[in-house]
Amino acid sequence: METTRQNKIARLLQKELSDIFLLQTKAMHGVLVSVSTVRISPDMSVARAYLSIFPSEKAEEMIKNINANMKSIRYELGTRVRHQLRIIPELKFFVDDSLDYAAHIDELLKQ
């Protein structure tokens, strides 16, 4: 059960990370990265961000690239939310494949 504070911080991190990824992927034509959900630990030290990546064939490559640049992403996030948060949480990124799963189920139901 997440507290109200956890939900507020998760929404703030989701919005700011979405803006960061929007700016970073403008140069990469044909790739869209959106932050579908952010879950934050009860002690506010770890944030797990689930990313929806289109096209899904590039998902593993993008996650690897994002994890390689995690320090710069955390720094950018810190500069954006420094007045709202005292400690910037450690970021962990995961692929959100729920859209692919839903499409697969839909395809199975059509058969």
C-alpha positions, 0 to 999 in steps of 0.5 A: 500500500503506497502512501499519499507522499509516495504517490505524489513523488512518483507522479512528479518523477514520472512527469520529469522523467517523461520530459527528459526522455522526450528531449533526449529522443527528439534526435532519434527519429522513429523512437518513442520512449514514455514513462508508463509508471514509477514506483518508489520505495517506502524510504524514498531511496529507490525509484523503479521506472517502467518505460514503454518503448516504441518500436518494441524491437529496440526496447532492450537496446534502449534500456541498455543505453538508458542504464549506461547513462543513468548518472546523467539522467539522475543529475538532470532529474536532480536539477529539475526537482531540487526544490521539491525533494531533499534526496534524489532517489536511485533510479532503476529502469525496466521495460513495460511490455504490457502493451505488447502483452495486450496486443498478443492477447488481442491477437489470440482472441481474434483467431 
